[in-house]
């Protein structure tokens, strides 16, 4: 272990979380929190494995250690396979950042790409029945303003398949009704337009 490995790693973690991720990866607070959570949990795992901050080395970011961490997340922390895979993706992103900072550690990122994701059980998504949709749309009293507002809100949700927060963030300029095929511009997660 190089004498300055621990200090360098901690400095890179700080740079990744405070500068690189918010400037180049995402402006979403949830995504940024996810990166921080993954690294915090990785450090927690290393600490339980007897590796303190002062003894941190690049060898602690090899693929075998990352695999053991994923099993620890699943078995000890009770994380779902989906969550473990998201954490793996975050660590890979961090190692890709490291590759750009120090080419001598590029092998860590390359090795991490070979780690298989945990198998995920596909969940069958079922929609609402016609009766339930009808009951929801018939619930508001359209004879008053609030009922008409609620009916319009439900119809918009149903017609566009948008999330509630996407509907609530709509502005008049996003709604285009004066055309052959009316449409709405939606700003989704991560400020993505659709």
C-alpha positions as CSV (number, residue, x, y, z in Angstrom):
1,X,0.0,0.0,0.0
2,X,1.3,3.4,-0.9
3,X,1.5,5.7,2.0
4,X,-0.8,8.3,0.5
5,X,-3.4,5.9,-1.0
6,X,-5.9,6.5,1.8
7,X,-5.6,10.3,1.6
8,X,-5.9,10.2,-2.2
9,X,-8.9,7.9,-2.2
10,X,-10.8,10.1,0.3
11,X,-9.9,13.2,-1.7
12,X,-11.2,11.5,-4.9
13,X,-14.4,10.5,-3.1
14,X,-15.0,14.1,-2.0
15,X,-14.3,15.4,-5.5
16,X,-16.6,12.9,-7.1
17,X,-19.5,13.6,-4.7
18,X,-19.2,17.4,-4.3
19,X,-18.0,18.5,-7.8
20,X,-18.0,15.8,-10.5
21,X,-21.4,14.1,-9.9
22,X,-23.4,17.3,-9.6
23,X,-21.6,19.1,-12.4
24,X,-21.4,16.3,-15.0
25,X,-23.6,13.4,-14.0
26,X,-27.0,14.6,-12.7
27,X,-28.8,17.6,-11.2
28,X,-31.3,15.3,-9.5
29,X,-30.9,15.4,-5.7
30,X,-32.1,11.8,-5.5
31,X,-29.5,10.5,-7.9
32,X,-26.7,12.5,-6.1
33,X,-27.9,11.0,-2.8
34,X,-27.8,7.6,-4.4
35,X,-24.1,8.0,-5.3
36,X,-23.3,9.2,-1.8
37,X,-25.3,6.3,-0.2
38,X,-23.4,3.7,-2.3
39,X,-20.0,5.1,-1.4
40,X,-21.1,5.4,2.3
41,X,-22.3,1.8,2.3
42,X,-19.1,0.6,0.6
43,X,-17.0,2.3,3.3
44,X,-19.2,0.8,6.0
45,X,-18.7,-2.6,4.5
46,X,-14.9,-2.1,4.4
47,X,-14.9,-0.9,8.0
48,X,-16.8,-4.1,9.0
49,X,-14.2,-6.0,7.1
50,X,-11.5,-4.4,9.3
51,X,-10.4,-1.6,6.8
52,X,-10.4,1.8,8.4
53,X,-10.0,5.1,6.6
54,X,-6.3,5.2,7.3
55,X,-5.6,1.8,5.9
56,X,-7.7,2.3,2.8
57,X,-6.0,1.2,-0.4
58,X,-6.8,0.8,-4.1
59,X,-6.8,-3.0,-3.6
60,X,-10.0,-2.5,-1.6
61,X,-11.8,-1.6,-4.9
62,X,-11.0,-4.8,-6.7
63,X,-13.9,-6.8,-8.3
64,X,-13.8,-9.6,-5.6
65,X,-14.3,-7.0,-2.8
66,X,-17.1,-5.3,-4.8
67,X,-18.8,-8.7,-5.2
68,X,-18.5,-9.5,-1.5
69,X,-20.0,-6.0,-0.8
70,X,-23.0,-6.8,-3.1
71,X,-23.7,-10.0,-1.2
72,X,-23.3,-8.1,2.1
73,X,-25.9,-5.6,0.9
74,X,-28.3,-8.3,-0.1
75,X,-27.8,-10.7,2.8
76,X,-26.8,-8.5,5.8
77,X,-28.6,-5.2,4.9
78,X,-31.6,-6.8,3.3
79,X,-31.4,-4.8,0.1
80,X,-33.4,-6.0,-3.0
81,X,-31.5,-7.1,-6.1
82,X,-32.6,-3.9,-7.8
83,X,-31.1,-1.8,-5.0
84,X,-27.8,-3.8,-5.1
85,X,-27.6,-3.3,-8.8
86,X,-28.1,0.5,-8.5
87,X,-25.3,0.6,-5.8
88,X,-23.0,-1.4,-8.2
89,X,-23.7,1.1,-10.9
90,X,-22.8,3.9,-8.6
91,X,-19.5,2.3,-7.6
92,X,-18.7,1.6,-11.3
93,X,-19.4,5.3,-12.0
94,X,-17.0,6.3,-9.2
95,X,-14.3,3.9,-10.6
96,X,-14.8,5.4,-14.1
97,X,-14.2,8.8,-12.6
98,X,-11.0,7.4,-10.9
99,X,-9.8,6.1,-14.3
100,X,-10.0,9.6,-15.6
101,X,-8.0,10.9,-12.7
102,X,-5.3,8.2,-12.4
103,X,-4.8,5.9,-15.4
104,X,-2.8,3.5,-13.3
105,X,-6.1,2.6,-11.6
106,X,-8.0,2.1,-14.9
107,X,-7.9,-1.7,-14.3
108,X,-10.3,-1.2,-11.4
109,X,-13.1,0.2,-13.6
110,X,-12.4,-2.3,-16.3
111,X,-12.7,-5.2,-13.8
112,X,-15.9,-3.7,-12.3
113,X,-17.6,-3.9,-15.7
114,X,-17.2,-7.7,-15.5
115,X,-19.2,-8.0,-12.3
116,X,-22.6,-9.5,-13.1
117,X,-25.7,-7.7,-11.8
118,X,-27.8,-9.7,-9.3
119,X,-30.7,-11.4,-11.0
120,X,-34.0,-9.5,-10.6
121,X,-37.4,-11.1,-10.4
122,X,-39.6,-9.5,-13.0
123,X,-42.8,-8.1,-11.5
124,X,-45.9,-8.3,-13.5
125,X,-47.4,-4.9,-13.9
126,X,-51.2,-4.8,-13.9
127,X,-53.3,-1.8,-14.9
128,X,-56.5,-0.7,-13.4
129,X,-59.7,-2.4,-14.6
130,X,-62.2,-0.5,-16.7
131,X,-64.6,-0.5,-13.8
132,X,-62.0,1.1,-11.4
133,X,-61.0,3.7,-14.0
134,X,-64.7,4.5,-14.6
135,X,-65.3,4.8,-10.8
136,X,-62.4,7.2,-10.4
137,X,-63.5,9.4,-13.3
138,X,-67.1,9.4,-12.1
139,X,-66.1,10.3,-8.5
140,X,-65.8,14.1,-8.9
141,X,-68.9,16.2,-9.0
142,X,-68.5,18.0,-12.3
143,X,-71.3,20.5,-11.4
144,X,-68.9,22.6,-9.4
145,X,-65.4,24.1,-10.0
146,X,-63.5,21.8,-7.7
147,X,-65.2,18.7,-9.2
148,X,-64.5,19.9,-12.7
149,X,-60.8,20.5,-11.7
150,X,-60.5,17.0,-10.2
151,X,-62.1,15.4,-13.2
152,X,-59.7,17.3,-15.5
153,X,-56.7,16.2,-13.3
154,X,-57.8,12.6,-13.4
155,X,-58.3,12.6,-17.2
156,X,-54.9,14.2,-17.7
157,X,-53.3,11.6,-15.5
158,X,-55.1,8.8,-17.3
159,X,-54.6,10.1,-20.8
160,X,-50.9,10.9,-20.5
161,X,-49.7,8.2,-18.1
162,X,-47.7,11.0,-16.4
163,X,-46.5,11.0,-12.8
164,X,-48.4,13.3,-10.4
165,X,-45.4,15.6,-10.0
166,X,-45.1,15.9,-13.8
167,X,-48.7,17.0,-14.1
168,X,-48.3,19.5,-11.2
169,X,-45.3,21.0,-12.9
170,X,-47.1,21.6,-16.2
171,X,-47.4,25.2,-17.5
172,X,-49.8,26.6,-20.1
173,X,-46.9,26.8,-22.6
174,X,-46.4,23.0,-22.3
175,X,-50.0,22.3,-23.5
176,X,-50.5,22.3,-27.3
177,X,-54.2,21.9,-28.3
178,X,-54.3,24.1,-31.4
179,X,-52.9,21.5,-33.8
180,X,-54.0,18.4,-35.7
181,X,-52.6,16.1,-33.0
182,X,-52.7,17.8,-29.6
183,X,-49.8,17.1,-27.3
184,X,-48.2,18.0,-24.0
185,X,-44.5,18.6,-23.3
186,X,-43.6,16.8,-20.1
187,X,-40.6,17.5,-17.9
188,X,-39.8,14.2,-16.3
189,X,-37.2,12.9,-13.8
190,X,-33.8,14.4,-14.3
191,X,-35.3,17.4,-16.1
192,X,-35.7,15.1,-19.2
193,X,-38.2,16.4,-21.8
194,X,-40.7,14.0,-23.4
